[in-house]
Amino acid sequence: MRMAAGDLSVILPRVLIVSRRSVRKNKFVDFVGEYHLDLIVSYGAVPVIVPRVSGVHMLLESFEPIHGVLLCEGEDIDPSLYESDLSPLSSDELDEIRRVHAGDTAIDREKDTIELGLAKLCLERNIPYLGICRGSQILNVACGGTLYQDIAKELSKNLPETERVLHMDYDNYDGHRHPVRVVENTPLHQWFARDHTYLSSPTEMEIRVNSYHHQGVKKLAQRFVPMAFAPDGLIEGFYDPDAYNPEEGKFIMGLQFHPERMRKPDSDEFDYPGCPSAYKEFAKAVIAYQKRLNSLTSVAKPLKLDAETEKQRKMIVRSFSLARNLYEGGHKISSSKESELEAGAEFLESNTALSLQQETRLKQVGATVRNAFWYMEKVKVKEQKERLARSMMGKMSVDQLSDLMSFYHMMAQICSDILDRKLHGIVNT
């Protein structure tokens, strides 16, 4: 059966990808690398591009439903988002970094805000998240981690020459590779198991990865576990083991390198068969997440009711709505509307042929209705007592009222003192 093109976005899971802004012919152009898009589509999901446009961070709800988020390239993250102290770099060093990495050091606060918002949304809802390069840094910062503002100035200069790693080679941009040690019993180890070079033991794996960054993870957020290290000690990949099970829709991961771009010269063939695995497993998690989300939100089509039954249904719904507002908001209703509460109460009392699920749900709603009646009664009693008190005090003299006020001030002070002692005793026991 052929499917209309318009149905695909409904059926296929949606992966949000934030674009990167560039200037072309004096105009801003937003783009996303085609390799990301190709892989997402090839593994059964739909990429939805979130444009880096001012104000988009206020409109993220408009991109619902969100079944996955992939964040990738971009400029340096604003240091104020992860550095609570002053920068360890001098002004001369910062100026030099801006000259050497001119294309990356222009802070894009709008992109930072959009991507941090999406990352935190994924962490709150357990939405699958894959961070590549800058996307991995965003993930770490969103969870309280920090970054090196410049690897060469903060990390490499403290190491012997033999341990230093070139993480950005502008003269050999796509061809540059450096080794990383892959940690055993991690997803990355599983994906590259047949591709690796042995180190000192059969379990110590090394692969060579590309590198397009001058910043990287400094302090890894507590929830994450490293998956790979460069020879200089820089973390090149990490994940949350408690949020990793693609078959169940769980996937939270960051990779500093670009596996989608690890391809042989003038070819689309990957350096290793394991290169696309991150996207494959991510898409698997996205699909599973969508299925789980749909199972939680799917509801049966409502029965078509005749006019009289529909009228009764609306009365009952109105009754429950009044009861809820009265109970939760503490707002009084007019006497003319009190009778409308009876429809809900009568419905609950008269329906006995209910399933267990229906009965449980109606009991919850019924509690709201009953509490609403109780609340109304308390309001009436309180108002009656207040009227009697005002009437009685209106007949008292000034001296009597003054003595009464002094008495209640004294009682309030005694009550406060005794309450403090009792609370202090509870805390110290």
N, C-alpha and C positions, 0 to 999 in steps of 0.2 A: 504494500500500500504506500503510495506516494504521500508525502507530508508537505503541507504548505510552508513556504519559507517563514511566514509570520509565526508559525507554531514553535519554531526551534528555540526561541528564547524562553518559552514557557516550559519546554521539556528538558532542555540541557541546563546543567548547573552554570552559574555565573561566577566568573573570577574577575575581581576588580584589579586594574593595573593603573597606577598614576603615571601620567605622561611627564616627560622632561621638556622644559622650555628652552628654546634656542632662538637665535636671531638669524634670519635669512632675508637678505635684500631689505634691510631696515624694518623688517616685520617679525613679530614673534611667531614661532612655529612650535607646536606641541607634537611630540613624537614618542613612540615606543618601539624598541628594537624588534625587528620582524621574527627573529629566532624565538623570542618569548611567545609571540602570538602563534607561530606555527606549531610549537610544541603543545601549547594549551589546547588548540583546536584538534590536533592529531590524537590527543588522549581523551577527547570526548567532552570538553567543556567550552564555554563561550567566553572569550575575553571581553570585558566591558571597560573601556578606557575612561578614566576619570581625568578630565582636563585640568591642567594646572592653571586655573583661572582664579582671580581674586574673588573671595567669598565662597568658593566651592566647599571649604571646610564647614560652612554653615548648612550645607545642603546634602550631607552624606546620607541622610535618611531617604533621599530621593532615589538612591541607587539600590534600595532594597528590592528583592531579596538578595542578600550577599551570601554566597556559598563558599567563597575562598578569596584570599587577597594575595597577590604577587607584587612585591615591591622590588624595584631593581635600580637602574642607574640614576645618577643625579649629583648635584654639587655637595660640598661639605655641609654637614649638619651644624647649625648654630651652636657654638661651644657653650653658650649660656644655658642650654638645655641639659647639659650633663656635667659641667664644671662649676661646682659651688665656690671654689676658691679662684684666685687670680691665675691666669695662664702661667705655666712654668716657662714659657718661651718669652724671650726679650722682644722688644719692638723691632730690632734689626732682624732677628730671626723670623718674625712674622712677615716682615716686608720681603725677605728673601723667599719665603714659602709662597707668597702671593705672586712673585715674579716667576718662579719655577713652575707653579701649578696654576697658572692664570685661569685656565678653563674650569677649574673645580672649586676655587676658593671664594667665588661670589655667593654669599649666603642667600638662599631662597626661603624666606620665612613662611611664605604661603604654602610651599611644597612641604616644608617641615611640619606645619600644622595639620595639613591634610593627611600626611602619611602617619604621623604619630596618632592622630585620631582614629585612623583605620587599624593601626596596630593594637591600640588599646581596646578597640571594639572586638577584635579577634580574640584577645586575651580574656575579655569579659565573657564572651559567648562561646569560647572554644571553637571559633571558626578557623578552618585550616589556613595557615599562613606560611608562605615561602619568601624569604628575604635573600636577594642576591646582591652582593657587594654593598652598596649603600643601604639596601633593604635589610641586610643583616645588622648593620650598625643602628638603624632605626629601631629594630626589634630589641637590641640590647639596651639602648637608651630608654625605650618605653618601659623596660622592666627595672630600671634603676642602675644600669651599668654605665661605664664611662668609655671614652675613646682617647687614643693618641691623636692630638691635633696634627702631628706630623711624625711618622715613624722614624724617618732619618734623623730628626732633631732630638727625639725623646727616647728612642729605643736603640737604633743602630749605633749611634755615636758612643754608647757605653759598652759596646761589644768588640771583641777582637775582630780584625779584618776577615778572618776565615769564617766567622759565624754570621756576618752581615748578609742580608738578602736584598736584592733589588726588586722592589714591589711595583715599580713603574718604569717602563722603558719606552720613552717616546720615539726612539729611533727604530724600535722593533715592536710596535704597539700590539699587534695581534699574534705575532710569532713568539713573543717572550714567554718563557716558562721557568718555574722554579720548583724545587721539590717540596712536598709536605709529607709529614708522617701521619698516617691515619690510625686513629685509636681503635683498638679491638673492641668487638661487641657493640658497635654503633651502626646505625643505618648506612653511613658512608662506607664503612668496612664491608658490609654486605654487598653494596652495589658494585664495588670495585674489586671484589674478592678474586676474580679471575684475571684482573688487569695489572696487578701490583708487581713491584720489585721487592724481593725480600731484603730485609736489613740484617740485624744480628741474629734474629730468630724467625721461624716460619710465621709467627703471629704479628711481627712488626712490618707493616705495610708502608710502602712509599709510592706516591704517584707524583707526576709533574703537572702543575696547574698554571693557568694563565694568571695575569695580575695587572689590574688597572687602578690602583688606589695608592694614596700616600697617607691615608688614615686607617685606623683599625681598632679592634677591641683592646682596651687597656685593662679595665676591671670587668670581668664577665659577671652578668647578673646572676644572683644566687640560684635561680630556678633552672639554669642551663648547665649542660654537660658538654665539654669540648669534644669534637670529633676529629680534628686535625690541627697540627702545629707546623709552622714553617721552622726552618733551622734556627732562626733568631728568636724563637719562642712565641711568635705572634699566633694567636688563635685564628685558624682559617675556616673553621666550621663548628657549629654547635647546635644543640637541639634540647627540647624539653622531653625527657624520657617518660614523664607522666602524661604527656599530651602527644604521644606518638603511637598510633595504631591506625594506619590508612584504611584498613578494612572496616573500622568503626567510625571513620570520619574524623580522626585525630591526627593533626600534623602541625607542629610549631617548630620551625627550623630556620637557621641562617647560614649562608655560605658566603665567604668573602670572595671567592673566585667565581668565574662565569663558566659553568659546565656547558651551557648552551653554545658558547663560542669556542670551545676547545675542539677545533676541527683542523684537519690536515690542510697544508697550503693549497689554495685554489681548488678546494674540494668541500663538499658537505659531509664528508665522512668524519666521524668523531675520532678524537685521539684514542679514546677507550670506549668499548661497548657500554660501560657503566655511566657515561656522561649524561644521557638523558634520564637516568633513573630518578633523579630528584623530581623532575617534572611529572614523570609517570606515576610515582607514588603520591605526589601532591594531588594530581588530578584524581587518582583513586580515592583519596580522602575527601576531596571536594564532592565527588559523586555520592559517596556514602553519607556525607553530611547533609546533602540535599534530600536524599531519601529519608533520612531520619527526621529532618525538619518537616518534610511533607507528611510523614506519618503522624507527627504531633499536631499538625495544623489542619489536616484533612477532616472535613465534616460531611455528613450525609446531606443530600439535597433535602430542603424542607418540604413537608407535605403541603399540598395545595388545599387550603381550607375554604369552606363555604363562607358566605358573608357574615352570618350570625356567629359562627365559631371564630372567625377572624376578629370580630368585634370583641368577643369575650377574651380572646388572647391579648389584645391590645390593652384591655382593662386590667388584666392580671399583670402584664409587664409594667404598666403605669403604677400599679399598686406596689410592686417590688421596688421600682425606681424611687418612689416617694419614701418608702421605708428605709432604703439604703441612704439616701441623702439626709434624712432626718437623723439616722443613727450615727453616720460618719461625720457629718458636718455640724450637728447640733443646732440646725436651723428649725425654728418652729414653723408649723404650717397653719393655714387658716382653718377655722372650724368647718368651712364648706368643703375642704379637701379631705377631712378626716374619714369620711365615709368611703373614699377611694381606697383606703388601706384594707377595708373589709374584703375586697375581691380576692386579694392575695391570701388572706387568712382562710377564707372559705374554700379556696382551691386546695390549700394544703390539708385541710381537715377532711375534705370530701374524696380525695384521691387515695385509694387503697390498692388498686391493681397496678403497681409500679415495679419496674425492675430494681434490683439492688442498687445499681449505679444511679438510676433516676431518684430513688428514695434518698440516697446519700446526698445527692446534689440539692434536692428539695429541702432536706433538713437544714442544710447550710443556709439556704435562702430563707427558710422559715424562721431560723434563729434571728436573722436580720429583722424580719417583720415583727416577731415577738418582742425583740429588744426595742424596736421603734415604739410599740405600744407602752412598754415599761417606761421608756424615756419620757413619753408624753405624760404619763401619770405622775412621774417625778416632777416634771416641770409644773404641772397643775398644783401639786401639793406644795411645792416651793413657793409658787406665786401666792397661794392661799395663806401660807405662814407669814410671808412678807407683808401682806395686807393687814393681817391681824397685829403683827408687831408694830407697824407704822401707826395703826389706830390706837394701840395701847400707849405707845410712847408720845403720841400727840397730846395725850391727856396728862402727861407727867410735867412737873415743874422743872425749871432750869437746874436747880440744885439736885433734884433726883436724877436727871439725865447726866449731870456731871459726875455724881457718885457712881452711877452705872457704868459710865465710860472708864473711870479709874479702876473699877473692879475688873472689867474685862481686859484692860491693859495688864493688870497684875496677873490674871489667870493666863494670859498669852505668854508672859515672861516665864512663869513657872512651867508651863507646858513646854516651852522651848528648851529650858534648862534640862528638864527630865528627859526629853527626847534626845538631846545631845548626849547625855550620859548613857542612855540605852544603846544608841547607835555606836558610841565609842566602845561599849562593852561587847557588842556583836563583832566589831572589826577586830578586836584584840583576842577573841576567843578562838 
